[in-house]
Amino acid sequence: MSTATTPVPRSIEELAVATERPALRIDVWLAVATLGLIGCSLYVLHGATKNDIPGRPDFYVQRQGLYAGIGLLLAIVLAKIDYSRLRELKFVVFGLLIGSNLLVLAIAGATRGSKRWINLPFFQYQPSEVGKVLLVVALAAFVTDRSRRLHERQTTARVMLLALLPALLVIAQPDLGTGMVFVVVAFAMLYFAGTSWKHLTALAALFVVSVTLVLAAAPAIGVHVLKPYQVQRLTGFLKPSKDPRNQTYQINQSEIAIGSGGKSGRGVAHATQTKLNFLPEHHTDFVFSVVGETYGFMGAAVVLSLYALLIWRALRILTMAKNLYGTLIAGGILAMMMFQVFVNVGMTIGIMPITGVPLPLMSFGGSSMLVTLMAIGLLQSIHIQARIANAGKGRIPLSQG
């Protein structure tokens, strides 16, 4: 007659896994970068928007703080689950991605010529923003399932088509910037999965050909793929001397704001570009310009340093993931954040065209804040699961980051 016994850990590392609190396994530096950027956002918005709504100086700050609080709760929940379980839900996640963006085209009201938001009580839901994380989770699963067939052209083509389908739905809203994020995420995942350089080079060449057709060949025969204002923005960026319909106004005001900030900034009271509303969208797309004018080079350096810390930790998590699925999720999130930071900051200093891509964790907006924090929650989940797996195998003690 045998009796059941409770298994005991076989090593000190496994005992540590069993007794250590989950909160102690997070990537602390990733958390520091995240909270630092949220703090910077609230501080910048407080000075930049206090006169935007008469009688409600803290309107944007309070809402941004609420979005951040909800987002941090979602990040904690995601960090506590094993991200690998999401792989089984890839068809559900991809269906939500496609369905939500079809829904916004069907029922959303037009705002400034765009149909991107579904109005909910106290909140505007933007499916294209949430779609960034949904695409990362679903596409990583599809690539992982075909990891043994990455050398085949069919695999590369299928992965890109899976990304292009929602990207085209987003571009039709129109939201060219987010559509580009989808394509960049897919390309990055193929790269991190180990796709042949021949396939990646072919994709890059195909992208160049597509851009040429959209911007030059198609308009020449009377087919206009982009909206008129999108064409004007690109023309204004490529040929600023022509300044079609004053489309370089925003970039010019942004450059003036950043340039006038100098080393330490002009301060809230003397930041005339922001205070007198010469700088458009100063709480959303051009929030980095506000940082440059109000807090100068030093303020901009602090913000960019926090982004560098965040990107470094994402790279670190990518390399330590316990499986390919985790590597691809981390790689997709890394590409998403790097692209958005580069495009947004580049836009404010005139080296990128205006695309409406928000600055993660800094620009005002509920959907953008929630999605970015959800992505960071997934990164923390990958980090936690990697530390548990490595400690169980006796590779590293849990005290190491």
Secondary structure, DSSP 8 states (H G I E B T S, - for coil): ---------SSHHHHHHHHS-GGGGS-HHHHHHHHHHHHHHHHHHHHHSTTTSTT-TTHHHHHHHHHHHHHHHHHHHHHHS-GGGGGGGHHHHHHHHHHHHHHHHHH---BTTB---EEETTEEE-HHHHHHHHHHHHHHHHHHHTGGGTTSHHHHHHHHHHHHHHHHHHHTTT-HHHHHHHHHHHHHHHHHHT--HHHHHHHHHHHHHHHHIIIIIHHHTT---S-HHHHHHHHHHH-TTT-GGGTTHHHHHHHHHHHHHTTT--HHHH-HHHHTT-STTTTTTTHHHHHHHHHHHHHHHHHHHHHHHHHHHHHHHHHH-SSHHHHHHHHHHHHHHHHHHHHHHHHHTTSS-------TTTS--HHHHHHHHHHHHHHHHHHHHHHHHHHHTTSS-TT--
